[in-house]
């Protein structure tokens, strides 16, 4: 039994009884319950059903949420949660905590932080370059929460996602999953932005452009070093 919820319900019913100048017994008769049951509600000995709450609200001409404030909460989440037993509440809490953690780390979340733009990265598969720093740091730019650095895209091979001259943000890491877009170093000569696939059977790394007019580039693993995962 949710004692706090019942206190709120009891307090609100008392308020409307007083405002409408009726007795507790009269209200019980009006909504079709026994006076003793109403007494149990008012003295926190039992929970009023949702149907009874609706009948009380209808009698007073108010919203159900004016009697039970949990109905004011989005989607009635707290209301549903309060009806679960302790074991199920724990499961819901743990799941909700994981969802919140994922939400807060979502790369689409925007943080007003600054990251260094280290230079330029070729989008076209035949071009790679480090280049000099283009800006000291990004200013007035929306930076994804988990981005560490940024580069300026050169070329059109990653269009329509990344355009020539646009800034690409990335999280520094040495490994990515198959199919993820990454900043990779080739032969220590420069970096490029590509979708990366690892073909372990043939022992090759495939660098794939998003623009269909460019062919895939296949390289031996020792020639490719992952610099970071692109954060969009």
Secondary structure, DSSP 8 states (H G I E B T S, - for coil): --HHHHHHHHHHHHHHHHHTT--HHHHHHHHT--HHHHHHHHTTSS---HHHHHHHHHHHTS-HHHHSGGGGSGGGHHHHHHHS-HHHHHHHHHHHHHHHHHHHT-TT-EE----EEEEEEE-STT-------SBSS--S--EETT--EEEEEESSTTTTTS-TT-EEEEEE-S---TT-EEEEEETTS-EEEEEEEEETTTTEEEEE-SSTTS--EEE-GGGEEEEEEEE-
